[in-house]
Amino acid sequence: MEKMQMPRAQIWYGEVVYWLCIVSAMICAVGPVISLASPEDNVLNPFALFGAIWQGKTAAEVWQIAGGGFPGGHFYLTNLFVGDGITQAGIALGCMCALPALLVAAVFYIREKRRAWFWAVLSVWVAFMIGFSMIVGGPPSH
């Protein structure tokens, strides 16, 4: 009996997601260590942050107490070299890992001998939706 072959597009999709998630997890493991080692050099004061969380404060109250208010959904882009900025960047990488994986899969769908145009276009469309949600996503600020 002939063994079924997994399409290369799907293999590469899995590889890209896998490795980006590994890198994301490693970045997220380093960020808190930096935050606690250098608490004064963060967007949020980690000691005030944990205290507010343990007191049961709301998210808005925690941001106000620990950081003077919520700086926006992509605050890490201007704070990439502080602990909580590094952690948030790792989380963002993990959340968006499907975007490059879908683009890689689309390329492989097109490069197959029997081109899979439907799946390539669908992959690009979903990648576009992920990118669009990254740019405009998030709840409105009050």
DAVEN-V661757 format. One record per helix or strand of 3 or more residues. SS is the DSSP state (h for helix, s for strand). FROM is the first residue (numbers start at 0). TO is the last residue. If there is no record, write none. Layout:
ss = (SS,SS)
from = (FROM,FROM)
to = (TO,TO)
This chain:
ss = (h,h,h,h,h,h,h)
from = (7,45,58,74,82,96,116)
to = (36,53,66,77,94,110,135)
